[in-house]
Amino acid sequence: MGTGLAVDLILHGIGAVLVDQSVDALEKARSEIISSVRFAPLIKRTAPRVADEDILTKIRFTTSLSEVHNCDFIIENVTEDIKLKEEIYRNLDRICPPDICFGVNTSCISITHIGGVTARASQIIGIHLMNPVFLKSSVEVIRGYHTSEHTIQLTRDFLSQLGKDAIVVNDYPGFVSNRISHLFMNEAAFVVQDQVAQPKEVDDIFKKCYGHTMGPLETADLIGLDTVVHSLDVLYQSYQDSKFRCCPLLRKMVAAGLWGKKSGQGFYTYNR
């Protein structure tokens, strides 16, 4: 998701520092960013054409989190692992000036909880980005218990620079989008597990009968089945409600390395 956000920033002429834990991950991100920016105008007619030599001029790639200390706004995009996020936010809280806001890009994790591990709870806000980032005109923004109106306005202003509206909702695990969409994806996996239908048939019903752009299993593959399982676990632990019990087929696929589009195989096969 961080790569997708970087693409959108480049298309809008906004500079950024992109941090990952390994040089290999950054090299992969670099290649994906170049490819996505090149093809963006073919997918979205209003997207600008950026010369190859200019694509990466505004992005700095680094494995050092401390290099974000001069950034005006932070958006974190790590996986749905609460312990990992806690560690990162404690470090960001130490590295960044006290007036800087942190945007939590999460599917399900409580924004209020993240705020509680920092000394700036009023400046913590959820920014639930969705792929492909540059094609989305709206963003689900989550107000934590202590999130200030000033932080909400700063976030609106930032998203406006990307041509996006903020739909602001309150903080409960899963918020609106994933609290509902993960039920769809999970139950769709149960339907396949129970041999009621094949993945394409499930997705075709949602696309051709309901008019959805993508079916629930295509969406799960795009998000990453590992991320879907993480999110379902967070929802189940948060609500203790059996409706969020993760489908065993999803766990089996993740254990087998079938994570969806990013691994080349999920409910569908992809060219890598």
Summary of the structure (lengths in Angstrom):
residues: 272
radius of gyration: 18.7
end to end distance: 17.5
largest distance: 54.5
contacts: 857
relative contact order: 0.10
helix: 51%
strand: 13%
